[in-house]
Amino acid sequence: MKSGKNVTQLLQAWRGGDASALDQFTVIVYSNLRDMAGRFLRGEKSDHTLQATDLVHEAHERLIDTDIDWQDRAHFLAVAAQMMRRILVDHARTKRRIKRGGGNVKVTLDEALLVSDQPSADILALDEAITTLSGFDPRKAKVLELYFFGGLTYDETAALLEISPATVDRELRMAKAWVCQHVEGDKSP
């Protein structure tokens, strides 16, 4: 991938109205978006109707239609992660409505996110947990979203949120534990 400086310059040029900058930028970040979509869909059932390419294209369309003052690559990927999460949650809600409560969409959380023997969690339960967490600790929720869904590194997350990488590590560990407990608690009778 090209340096963050080149990406930032392309974002600024795009924001300034240079359509060719958007094309160049898209080529550069497309693999990042595919990787992000792959993480989101990794644990989906084989018959899941939303594919990684569809998720990337839907997110890309929504992102280019937004009026955001892009700061840099990390900021773009953070917003893309939020966008993909919303798309998946909307998709899961639609499927749930269609099936009248059945067939919840699953997403696998890797062992870095949850320290459970069973790392699979319902995307709607995960979304609810992150939303609840953001209600009383927005920074922990944001760190979790940026790291897990956005695929940002500790350093990128720290720079975006203007905190230290050590704080990212601490917040992430606490957020993972809280979300794990919240999601698993929802499954107990």
Secondary structure, DSSP 8 states (H G I E B T S, - for coil): ---HHHHHHHHHHHHTT-HHHHHHHHHHHHHHHHHHHHHHHTTS-TT-S--HHHHHHHHHHHHHTS------HHHHHHHHHHHHHHHHHHHHHHHHHHTTS----EEE--TTT--SSS-EEEHHHHHHHHHHHHHH-HHHHHHHIIIIIT---HHHHHHHHTS-HHHHHHHHHHHHHHHHHHHHHHH--
